[in-house]
């Protein structure tokens, strides 16, 4: 049952992406692809499983491919030339999200990025993706938080533990198998790429703490 939508970038141009996403031997696929000019392609039927998420976890479920729709946005990405997502591309994405969220039971906290479901392993769609704009159109969560720009770092252990609890409440998978500091850093960085794009250093600071509390509060309200 589809209840989650994952946003990606392609890290390659549109024609190469279409070739790769339609090549069985590449073992990667997505339901939709949107070019920079807003051209929309559907490659996999909504009710078929696509291979876009890989090893992943969100809100209590792993193997997110099983219950999600994957949307690829053409963007060369961090490695080959990361650019702002054009207005035309985001407008078509919003139309598509409108159709998908109406058709399936997708709550706002289950519209997330590849980096959210695979922190440390994936960084798309990245800090340039306009999550705040999407939320204003009615897709995803993006609470208004005052003083979200406060940069002073927090080293207090109790507040770090509270931050970890908030990350888990929002939906991030934090494994106890990994070294604790590394695990917190990569997950905080994933959170910041989505909810605090100005500052993705992976450390807990005052602004990140405030945003964590606000997002976790909204997620809990949706449950
Ligand atoms: Zn991806």
Boltz pocket constraint, residues with backbone or C-beta under 6 A from the ligand:
constraints:
  - pocket:
      binder: B
      contacts: [[A, 7], [A, 8], [A, 9], [A, 52], [A, 114], [A, 122], [A, 124]]
      max_distance: 6.0
